[in-house]
């Protein structure tokens, strides 16, 4: 995955304070992308709203997986 970042006004000082937040965001986004990729065949024929609902259900079902445990351990 290519990481793209755009900022109208770049943060030039104290940006390191956001590193932990950025890491958690990237982990969560990576998890969602993995769920969607693994279920793409099942999702491709659904409407946009149905895809959103299906991904929400898949995400809730997968909450006990190790990805979320790593995110929680990062926060502690």
Backbone as CSV, one residue per row, in Angstrom:
resi,resn,N_x,N_y,N_z,CA_x,CA_y,CA_z,C_x,C_y,C_z
1,UNK,0.851,-1.168,0.000,0.000,0.000,0.000,0.898,1.232,0.000
2,UNK,0.567,2.175,-0.840,1.310,3.417,-0.901,0.741,4.384,0.128
3,UNK,1.612,4.961,0.933,1.182,5.923,1.946,1.211,7.311,1.321
4,UNK,0.089,7.996,1.398,-0.019,9.341,0.838,-0.446,10.273,1.955
5,UNK,0.249,11.383,2.064,-0.081,12.347,3.108,-0.153,13.731,2.470
6,UNK,-1.240,14.428,2.737,-1.347,15.798,2.249,-1.722,16.698,3.411
7,UNK,-1.028,17.783,3.500,-1.295,18.766,4.540,-1.243,20.147,3.918
8,UNK,-2.281,20.908,4.126,-2.265,22.272,3.621,-1.259,23.099,4.411
9,UNK,-1.243,22.878,5.727,-0.313,23.569,6.602,0.480,22.525,7.371
10,UNK,1.684,22.228,6.929,2.456,21.181,7.584,2.780,21.532,9.039
11,UNK,2.831,20.505,9.856,3.205,20.678,11.258,4.727,20.622,11.312
12,UNK,5.343,21.702,11.705,6.800,21.774,11.676,7.443,21.543,13.038
13,UNK,6.651,21.629,14.098,7.198,21.360,15.417,6.214,20.501,16.199
14,UNK,6.722,19.733,17.092,5.911,18.866,17.952,5.157,17.783,17.182
15,UNK,5.577,17.504,15.954,4.893,16.478,15.174,5.066,15.088,15.777
16,UNK,6.124,14.882,16.558,6.367,13.569,17.158,5.263,13.184,18.146
17,UNK,4.527,14.166,18.662,3.437,13.873,19.599,2.287,13.141,18.892
18,UNK,2.223,13.241,17.585,1.161,12.594,16.827,1.562,11.212,16.314
19,UNK,2.798,10.810,16.530,3.278,9.536,15.989,2.470,8.338,16.483
20,UNK,2.156,8.271,17.769,1.392,7.138,18.307,-0.006,7.107,17.709
21,UNK,-0.630,8.266,17.570,-1.964,8.344,16.977,-1.923,7.891,15.526
22,UNK,-0.927,8.331,14.792,-0.777,7.941,13.396,-0.583,6.434,13.281
23,UNK,0.201,5.857,14.173,0.437,4.410,14.158,-0.872,3.648,14.391
24,UNK,-1.662,4.056,15.362,-2.946,3.407,15.648,-3.876,3.534,14.446
25,UNK,-3.927,4.714,13.845,-4.761,4.940,12.667,-4.345,4.018,11.526
26,UNK,-3.038,3.926,11.282,-2.541,3.083,10.199,-2.855,1.606,10.448
27,UNK,-2.725,1.150,11.694,-3.058,-0.233,12.036,-4.543,-0.503,11.808
28,UNK,-5.395,0.412,12.249,-6.837,0.228,12.087,-7.218,0.219,10.608
29,UNK,-6.652,1.130,9.846,-6.946,1.193,8.412,-6.451,-0.064,7.706
30,UNK,-5.283,-0.521,8.070,-4.737,-1.748,7.495,-5.652,-2.935,7.785
31,UNK,-6.180,-2.990,9.006,-7.103,-4.053,9.376,-8.351,-4.019,8.504
32,UNK,-8.931,-2.843,8.333,-10.140,-2.720,7.508,-9.870,-3.105,6.054
33,UNK,-8.744,-2.687,5.532,-8.398,-3.024,4.149,-8.235,-4.530,3.995
34,UNK,-7.613,-5.178,4.981,-7.447,-6.629,4.946,-8.796,-7.330,4.956
35,UNK,-9.707,-6.889,5.811,-11.050,-7.481,5.866,-11.742,-7.349,4.515
36,UNK,-11.675,-6.187,3.915,-12.332,-5.955,2.620,-11.690,-6.807,1.528
37,UNK,-10.355,-6.880,1.503,-9.677,-7.670,0.479,-10.009,-9.149,0.602
38,UNK,-10.057,-9.655,1.831,-10.354,-11.074,2.039,-11.782,-11.430,1.632
39,UNK,-12.694,-10.467,1.697,-14.095,-10.719,1.397,-14.551,-10.050,0.094
40,UNK,-13.600,-9.609,-0.741,-13.949,-8.818,-1.916,-14.943,-9.517,-2.837
41,UNK,-14.754,-10.799,-3.096,-15.648,-11.527,-3.998,-17.086,-11.480,-3.474
42,UNK,-17.242,-11.645,-2.167,-18.583,-11.632,-1.576,-19.183,-10.227,-1.562
43,UNK,-18.335,-9.207,-1.564,-18.809,-7.824,-1.448,-19.062,-7.135,-2.789
44,UNK,-18.418,-7.602,-3.862,-18.433,-6.844,-5.116,-19.807,-6.688,-5.750
45,UNK,-20.743,-7.577,-5.461,-22.066,-7.462,-6.081,-23.047,-6.647,-5.240
46,UNK,-22.621,-6.194,-4.068,-23.507,-5.465,-3.159,-23.535,-3.972,-3.471
47,UNK,-24.604,-3.315,-3.047,-24.681,-1.863,-3.166,-23.708,-1.238,-2.160
48,UNK,-23.466,0.040,-2.298,-22.538,0.729,-1.404,-22.988,0.612,0.049
49,UNK,-24.256,0.839,0.317,-24.753,0.755,1.685,-24.640,-0.672,2.219
50,UNK,-24.918,-1.651,1.374,-24.807,-3.049,1.801,-23.356,-3.423,2.097
51,UNK,-22.416,-2.865,1.332,-20.995,-3.111,1.595,-20.605,-2.530,2.951
52,UNK,-21.050,-1.314,3.236,-20.751,-0.677,4.525,-21.269,-1.547,5.665
53,UNK,-22.497,-1.999,5.550,-23.096,-2.843,6.593,-22.324,-4.152,6.734
54,UNK,-21.990,-4.775,5.618,-21.263,-6.047,5.656,-19.880,-5.883,6.285
55,UNK,-19.173,-4.819,5.917,-17.831,-4.595,6.480,-17.930,-4.310,7.978
56,UNK,-18.941,-3.568,8.397,-19.133,-3.328,9.831,-19.344,-4.647,10.571
57,UNK,-20.155,-5.524,10.016,-20.398,-6.826,10.648,-19.132,-7.669,10.671
58,UNK,-18.401,-7.689,9.565,-17.147,-8.449,9.522,-16.144,-7.911,10.529
59,UNK,-16.090,-6.586,10.662,-15.154,-5.960,11.590,-15.500,-6.318,13.023
60,UNK,-16.776,-6.242,13.369,-17.186,-6.577,14.728,-16.910,-8.049,15.037
61,UNK,-17.111,-8.904,14.057,-16.874,-10.335,14.239,-15.383,-10.610,14.441
62,UNK,-14.548,-9.809,13.848,-13.109,-10.043,13.895,-12.412,-9.283,15.023
63,UNK,-13.163,-8.658,15.912,-12.560,-7.820,16.941,-11.606,-8.564,17.852
64,UNK,-11.775,-9.845,18.020,-10.909,-10.581,18.930,-9.588,-11.004,18.286
65,UNK,-9.405,-10.682,17.025,-8.175,-11.078,16.342,-6.967,-10.292,16.844
66,UNK,-5.812,-10.797,16.533,-4.573,-10.233,17.062,-4.298,-8.799,16.629
67,UNK,-4.808,-8.371,15.494,-4.561,-6.997,15.046,-5.101,-6.007,16.065
68,UNK,-6.316,-6.226,16.516,-6.892,-5.309,17.489,-6.186,-5.406,18.844
69,UNK,-5.726,-6.602,19.196,-4.967,-6.722,20.450,-3.677,-5.909,20.378
70,UNK,-3.050,-5.908,19.193,-1.825,-5.098,19.051,-2.141,-3.611,19.151
71,UNK,-3.257,-3.194,18.595,-3.641,-1.778,18.690,-3.865,-1.399,20.144
72,UNK,-4.586,-2.251,20.867,-4.837,-1.965,22.284,-3.547,-1.914,23.074
73,UNK,-2.608,-2.830,22.801,-1.345,-2.829,23.544,-0.526,-1.589,23.220
74,UNK,-0.691,-1.044,22.012,-0.002,0.188,21.634,-0.520,1.361,22.455
75,UNK,-1.824,1.339,22.724,-2.423,2.443,23.480,-2.044,2.429,24.952
76,UNK,-1.701,1.269,25.473,-1.405,1.164,26.914,0.008,1.547,27.253
